[in-house]
Amino acid sequence: MSFSRKRDRLVFFLIILIPAAAVSSWFLAKSVNNTGETHYITIEGSNTVFKIIDTTYKAFAEYHSGVIISVTGSGTGSGITALIDEQADIAMASRPYKDTEQTAANGSLNAVAFAKDALTIITHASANPLDLTIDVARAIFNGTISDWSDPLVASAGLTGAIQVVVRESGSGTRDAFNELVMGDSAQIEPGSEYVSSAIQKSSNQLIKDAVAANSNYVGYIGLGYLDSTVKAVTINGVEPTLENVLNDSYFIQRELFLITLGVPEGMVYEFINWSMSPEGQDLVLETGFINVAPTTDDVFT
């Protein structure tokens, strides 16, 4: 599966959605829905996207009386399954939907890319700055490079056997890393499989905590989870930053999606529209991710 191949499917819907959302929705959000009705929205999926939506839904609810939103970070695959089974109104996804998922949904999945992310390889905070090529990064995660004394990684100044920490099967973050770094999202091709001793974790936070607590660990997280407790690895000399994602010099990047069955309507549409508004895009930035539409600074400067 190619992470760029699915983007063409989004163009028509985004052309319709973004102009309405980018500016006018920011003003409309201040006065929408004071009808006394109660609206329920169930959102499920990506642990990465959860960090954004857990903040944005609270801000959205402040301007939309009677809206009750529940958000669960169960993983991208689980979220899309819940959407298809009509147990969720919106699926959060840190990868494009798969062809098999679209088939299961009878062709009705509709995805909106509302943020970007830089997948970030991390080491212990005590490590020296480490720069990797994609080939060396793959060799670490597939076990070809197994000790910090290896000349290709010795500059990090760490010692002992390398312990790889990865996301669990079904995670959109894992799928994205598999394609962009391991070379095969299905991990069938030789060299794309993780080392057999790899520890699997169910969230970005748990990977970050594991690497922060163990000086020989290495893992990967979304940019929004990066803090001073771990150290980001550069790729071909390029840091994972907002600027480097926007200028495409940091290429281990991905789009983050909100997915619905069919074109969203009612309050589900209002929420997605608001997420693309300047105020919604402000919160994308505030949670450590990268906006894809104008922020309030863009609108008022």
Secondary structure, 3 states (H helix, E strand, C coil): CCCCHHHHHHHHHHHHHHHHHHHHHHHHCCCCCCCCCCEEEEEEECHHHHHHHHHHHHHHHHCCCCEEEEEEECCHHHHHHHHHCCCCCEEEECCCCCHHHHHHCCCCEEEEEEEEEECEEEEECCCCCCEECHHHHHHHHCCCCCECCCCCCHHHCCCCECEEEEECCCCHHHHHHHHHHHCCCCCCCCCCCCCCCCEEECCHHHHHHHHHHCCCEEEEECHHHCCCCEEECEECCECCCHHHHHCCCCCCEEEEEEEEECCCCHHHHHHHHHHCCHHHHHHHHHCCCEECCCCHHHHHC
